[in-house]
Amino acid sequence: MKIISIISILILCGLLLMNYQDTAGITLLSSKIAQFIHIPPKSITLNMSVYTLLIFVLGQISAICFFAPLYLSLKEKYKAYKRELEKDSISNTTNESKIAVLENKITVLEKALDEALKQQKKDN
């Protein structure tokens, strides 16, 4: 992903260098619409490198605005999922320790039962 960003920046720099002497005209208000509204037509003449840079920056801003809500929602979901996994791991750890305690109690009770049975056989 970083390589794509670097390549796009290099291409942009190349375009800026190649087109620094050219100009581009942008019509803001066409002559037919201007006649209908009774105002003079509007247009801007820009250096082509400024025009290219402007298009690039506007594209970046629109991409950020488009994907920012998706990124933020995914980030929140990731945090919630991470907290859930932490809770599960803590509960699994406590369950494992409870199981270990119960297994120890069972072995102690089995030994006591064996000793009691041996004692009863000796008494009979």
Stockholm file with secondary structure:
# STOCKHOLM 1.0

chainA/1-124         MKIISIISILILCGLLLMNYQDTAGITLLSSKIAQFIHIPPKSITLNMSVYTLLIFVLGQISAICFFAPLYLSLKEKYKAYKRELEKDSISNTTNESKIAVLENKITVLEKALDEALKQQKKDN
#=GR chainA/1-124 SS CHHHHHHHHHHHHHHHHHTSSCEEEEEEECHHHHHHHTSCCEEEEEEHHHHHHHHHHHHHHHHHHHHHHHHHHHHHHHHHHHHHHHHHHHHHHHHHHHHHHHHHHHHHHHHHHHHHHHHHHHHC
#=GC SS_cons         CHHHHHHHHHHHHHHHHHTSSCEEEEEEECHHHHHHHTSCCEEEEEEHHHHHHHHHHHHHHHHHHHHHHHHHHHHHHHHHHHHHHHHHHHHHHHHHHHHHHHHHHHHHHHHHHHHHHHHHHHHC
//
